Amino acid sequence: MTTVAENNVIHVMKQRSSIRKYQQGVDIPQETLNQILEAAATAPSAWNLQHWKFLTIQDPENKSRILPIAYNQQQVVDASAVIIVLGDTKANENAEIVYGETVRAGFMTEEVKNQIVSSIDSYYESNEHAGTHDAIRNAAFAAMQLMLAAKAHGIDSGPMGGYDAEALRKELNIPDRYIPVLMLTLGYAEQPAHQTNRFPLDQLVIRERF
Ligand SMILES: Cc1cc2nc3c(=O)[nH]c(=O)nc-3n(C[C@H](O)[C@H](O)[C@H](O)COP(=O)(O)O)c2cc1C
């Protein structure tokens, strides 16, 4: 007998695969896309700074402009939508807003908020890689959730790292603050993904220590 978890989350995880051949000319309803993006944004993040933005591209002309930047990977044109998951290298600047809201809701005192905001700022100031590392690490969680949420809505996806990040930045006018962490294609599969395999647990798990 399968459990509720197996029916839902784990089933969706097992169903997801990287689609490269999409049905062309099919739109994802905006309401569905919004629900997927909202679900993606429930991802955890360090200090709840929510280091992600979703740059969504649905206009066929704009998708065509991405094609050479993505080294002519045809799925960026055929897919219903391309989502660039951006990582925020200055997510510490979100702290005031995020924790201000918590104070307004009565969950935290102003004093505690100020302490948290100041420790976040000093972490960012004292570690030159904090901004970049945290942007990538945290945005990746949102990207994964986005693909799973899409699959739960019957929409296929494909993660892509194969693109010229600087050319993408220029084309889409992405501010320096953001790193294009991943490109995701979303749509309806025309062909199933390639079969892939995974390492068995005995090659993945290190018990207690190396
Ligand atoms: C960070 C990252 C970058 C990837 N870049 C590409 C890419 O540029 N083009 C592509 O076709 N697939 C890309 N993939 C998809 C992988 O090839 C795929 O996830 C892997 O082969 C496992 O297959 P599955 O996702 O179907 O299980 C990428 C995946 C990840 C996580």
PDBQT file of the ligand as one rigid body, heavy atoms in Angstrom, charges set to zero:
ROOT
HETATM    1  C1  LIG A 301      22.364  22.549 -13.164  1.00  0.00    +0.000 C 
HETATM    2  C2  LIG A 301      21.823  21.749 -14.326  1.00  0.00    +0.000 A 
HETATM    3  C3  LIG A 301      22.153  22.120 -15.615  1.00  0.00    +0.000 A 
HETATM    4  C4  LIG A 301      21.619  21.417 -16.709  1.00  0.00    +0.000 A 
HETATM    5  N1  LIG A 301      21.847  21.891 -17.967  1.00  0.00    +0.000 NA
HETATM    6  C5  LIG A 301      21.213  21.295 -19.017  1.00  0.00    +0.000 A 
HETATM    7  C6  LIG A 301      21.306  21.860 -20.316  1.00  0.00    +0.000 A 
HETATM    8  O1  LIG A 301      21.907  22.914 -20.544  1.00  0.00    +0.000 OA
HETATM    9  N2  LIG A 301      20.681  21.226 -21.325  1.00  0.00    +0.000 N 
HETATM   10  C7  LIG A 301      19.961  20.078 -21.131  1.00  0.00    +0.000 A 
HETATM   11  O2  LIG A 301      19.405  19.560 -22.101  1.00  0.00    +0.000 OA
HETATM   12  N3  LIG A 301      19.830  19.536 -19.908  1.00  0.00    +0.000 NA
HETATM   13  C8  LIG A 301      20.435  20.121 -18.841  1.00  0.00    +0.000 A 
HETATM   14  N4  LIG A 301      20.269  19.612 -17.571  1.00  0.00    +0.000 N 
HETATM   15  C9  LIG A 301      19.443  18.410 -17.366  1.00  0.00    +0.000 C 
HETATM   16  C10 LIG A 301      20.281  17.185 -16.957  1.00  0.00    +0.000 C 
HETATM   17  O3  LIG A 301      20.951  16.689 -18.084  1.00  0.00    +0.000 OA
HETATM   18  C11 LIG A 301      19.344  16.144 -16.326  1.00  0.00    +0.000 C 
HETATM   19  O4  LIG A 301      18.771  16.677 -15.156  1.00  0.00    +0.000 OA
HETATM   20  C12 LIG A 301      20.073  14.837 -15.965  1.00  0.00    +0.000 C 
HETATM   21  O5  LIG A 301      20.585  14.225 -17.109  1.00  0.00    +0.000 OA
HETATM   22  C13 LIG A 301      19.143  13.857 -15.254  1.00  0.00    +0.000 C 
HETATM   23  O6  LIG A 301      18.031  13.605 -16.049  1.00  0.00    +0.000 OA
HETATM   24  P1  LIG A 301      16.534  13.821 -15.528  1.00  0.00    +0.000 P 
HETATM   25  O7  LIG A 301      16.444  15.245 -15.053  1.00  0.00    +0.000 OA
HETATM   26  O8  LIG A 301      15.658  13.568 -16.722  1.00  0.00    +0.000 OA
HETATM   27  O9  LIG A 301      16.304  12.854 -14.434  1.00  0.00    +0.000 OA
HETATM   28  C14 LIG A 301      20.795  20.285 -16.479  1.00  0.00    +0.000 A 
HETATM   29  C15 LIG A 301      20.490  19.917 -15.171  1.00  0.00    +0.000 A 
HETATM   30  C16 LIG A 301      20.960  20.643 -14.114  1.00  0.00    +0.000 A 
HETATM   31  C17 LIG A 301      20.544  20.249 -12.710  1.00  0.00    +0.000 C 
ENDROOT
TORSDOF 0
